[in-house]
């Protein structure tokens, strides 16, 4: 949460997170400030036991709604993704995915990436998340700094960038990835 608060200076309209807890993924989103997200999490006695991703959004595609807040997921609810940047060919990709019966829950360009990863993993059952992300991003035109997790690979987080920044922090028994140095400075 401290990392999300540190990013608020860039502007925001919503915030969200997805964290692993006892083999499941808890995903919460809220429109407004990071405080609105914290209020939604107030009833959580414990939040996460390892890997998690979070995001503050400034809308470029789609309105300011909870459905458009990050993280975005695939049809199966296995893949969770947050993204900074703009996917220029998202409309064409979305049309192709719609023909394959993918169900979209948002109006964003980001959700397309989650569904591309899902499609690749469905076509190649033994493919690892990092390879599925790499193949999906081969179809994407635009800028991105993203992180993805998959419920079936709970020990892993995959990060990728193209022009958008990603910063990696290495701590004692922890790794932090951010789109800006501000959230990781104190760690």
C-alpha positions in Angstrom: 0.0 0.0 0.0 2.9 2.3 0.7 4.1 1.8 -2.8 0.7 2.7 -4.2 0.6 5.8 -2.1 4.0 6.8 -3.4 2.7 6.7 -7.0 -0.3 8.9 -6.4 1.7 12.0 -7.4 1.5 10.9 -11.0 -2.3 11.1 -10.9 -4.8 8.3 -10.5 -8.5 7.5 -10.9 -8.5 4.0 -9.4 -6.3 1.5 -7.7 -6.2 -2.3 -7.3 -4.2 -5.3 -6.3 -4.0 -9.0 -6.7 -2.1 -11.1 -4.1 -1.6 -14.8 -3.5 -3.1 -16.0 -0.2 -3.1 -19.7 0.7 -2.9 -20.7 -3.0 -5.7 -18.4 -4.1 -5.6 -14.9 -5.6 -7.4 -12.1 -3.8 -8.1 -9.3 -6.2 -9.6 -6.0 -5.0 -10.2 -2.8 -7.0 -11.6 0.6 -6.1 -12.4 3.8 -8.0 -10.7 6.9 -6.5 -7.7 7.2 -4.2 -5.6 4.5 -2.7 -7.4 5.1 0.5 -10.6 3.9 -1.2 -8.8 0.6 -1.9 -7.5 0.4 1.7 -11.1 0.8 2.9 -12.1 -2.2 0.8 -9.3 -4.2 2.4 -10.1 -3.1 5.9 -11.9 -6.4 6.7 -8.9 -8.5 5.5 -7.1 -9.8 8.6 -4.2 -10.9 6.5 -3.3 -9.9 3.0 -1.1 -12.1 1.0 1.6 -14.5 1.8 4.1 -13.9 -1.0 3.7 -12.5 -4.4 1.4 -9.7 -5.3 0.8 -7.0 -7.9 -0.8 -3.6 -7.6 -1.5 -0.5 -9.7 -2.8 3.1 -9.7 -4.5 3.9 -12.9 -4.8 7.1 -15.0 -7.4 6.2 -17.7 -6.3 6.2 -21.3 -8.9 3.6 -22.6 -12.3 3.2 -21.0 -14.0 5.2 -18.3 -13.3 5.5 -14.7 -15.0 2.4 -13.3 -14.0 -0.5 -11.1 -14.2 -2.8 -14.1 -11.6 -0.8 -15.8 -9.3 -0.6 -12.8 -6.2 -2.9 -12.8 -5.4 -5.7 -12.3 -7.1 -7.3 -15.2 -7.6 -11.0 -15.6 -8.3 -13.6 -18.3 -11.6 -15.6 -18.7 -10.5 -18.3 -16.3 -9.4 -16.0 -13.5 -5.9 -17.5 -13.5 -3.8 -14.7 -15.0 -3.7 -11.3 -13.4 -1.9 -8.3 -15.0 -1.1 -4.7 -14.4 0.3 -2.4 -17.2 1.5 1.1 -17.8 1.6 2.2 -21.4 -0.7 2.1 -24.4 -1.4 -0.9 -26.7 -2.0 0.7 -30.1 -3.4 -2.4 -31.8 -5.7 -3.5 -28.9 -8.9 -3.1 -30.9 -7.8 -5.5 -33.6 -6.5 -8.0 -31.0 -9.7 -7.7 -29.1 -11.8 -8.4 -32.2 -9.8 -11.6 -32.9 -10.1 -12.7 -29.3 -13.8 -12.0 -29.3 -14.1 -14.5 -32.3 -12.5 -17.0 -30.0 -15.2 -16.5 -27.4 -13.1 -14.5 -24.9 -15.2 -12.6 -22.5 -14.0 -9.1 -21.7 -15.0 -7.4 -18.5 -13.4 -3.9 -19.2 -13.0 -1.4 -22.0 -9.2 -1.2 -21.5 -6.3 -2.0 -23.8 -4.6 -3.8 -20.9 -7.1 -6.6 -20.6 -6.3 -7.7 -24.1 -2.9 -8.8 -23.0 -4.3 -11.0 -20.2 -6.5 -12.8 -22.8 -3.6 -13.2 -25.3 -1.6 -14.9 -22.5 -4.6 -17.1 -21.7 -5.0 -18.1 -25.4 -1.4 -19.0 -25.7 -1.4 -21.1 -22.5 -4.6 -22.8 -23.6 -3.0 -23.8 -26.9 0.2 -25.0 -25.3 -0.8 -26.6 -22.0 2.8 -27.0 -20.7 4.0 -23.5 -21.5 5.4 -21.5 -18.6 4.0 -18.0 -17.8 7.2 -16.2 -18.9 7.1 -17.8 -22.4 3.4 -17.2 -22.8 4.0 -13.5 -21.9 6.8 -13.3 -24.4 4.7 -14.8 -27.2 1.7 -12.6 -26.3 3.9 -9.4 -26.3 5.1 -10.4 -29.8 1.6 -9.6 -31.0 1.3 -6.3 -29.3 2.2 -2.9 -30.8 2.8 -0.1 -28.3 4.4 0.7 -25.0 4.3 -1.3 -21.9 5.7 -1.9 -18.5 3.8 -4.8 -17.0 3.8 -7.5 -14.4 1.8 -10.7 -14.6 1.0 -13.6 -12.2 -0.7 -16.9 -12.8 -2.6 -18.8 -10.1 -1.2 -22.0 -11.5 2.4 -20.8 -11.0 2.2 -19.1 -7.5 6.0 -18.8 -7.0 6.4 -16.6 -10.0 6.0 -13.0 -11.2 6.8 -12.0 -14.8 7.8 -8.5 -15.7 8.3 -7.0 -19.2 8.9 -3.6 -20.7 9.0 -1.8 -24.0 9.8 1.9 -23.6 7.8 2.2 -20.4 10.1 2.1 -17.3 10.4 -0.8 -14.8 12.7 -0.7 -11.9 13.8 -3.8 -9.9 14.6 -3.6 -6.2 16.5 -6.4 -4.6 16.2 -6.6 -0.8 16.9 -9.3 1.8 14.5 -12.1 0.9 12.4 -9.8 -1.3 12.1 -8.3 -4.8 10.2 -5.2 -5.7 9.2 -4.1 -9.2 7.9 -0.7 -9.8 7.3 1.7 -12.7 9.0 4.5 -10.9 11.8 4.7 -8.2 9.5 6.5 -5.7 7.7 3.4 -4.4 10.8 1.4 -3.7 13.2 4.0 -2.3 12.4 3.3 1.4 12.9 -0.4 0.9 
